[in-house]
Amino acid sequence: MNKVLPLVALLIALGLIIFLYLRLTRTEEALKQANQRFTDCEQVNFQLQNQLTQATRGAAVPDSLKVR
């Protein structure tokens, strides 16, 4: 019984280490995906702002002043 207790404690510690490692790995993957989505959203936002700016400038300039 004297040797069983440290062995059980080591097994619990090993299980906890494995659990935390797997959780950290999943969290890092989720962070990578979130960063990628954020980057994609920034790019789309930038493109939409450019389109809006072009549309606004196009609507504000009278036809007689537009360069063709």
Secondary structure as GFF3:
##gff-version 3
##sequence-region A 1 68
A	DSSP	alpha_helix	4	60	.	.	.	ID=ss1
A	DSSP	three_ten_helix	63	65	.	.	.	ID=ss2
###
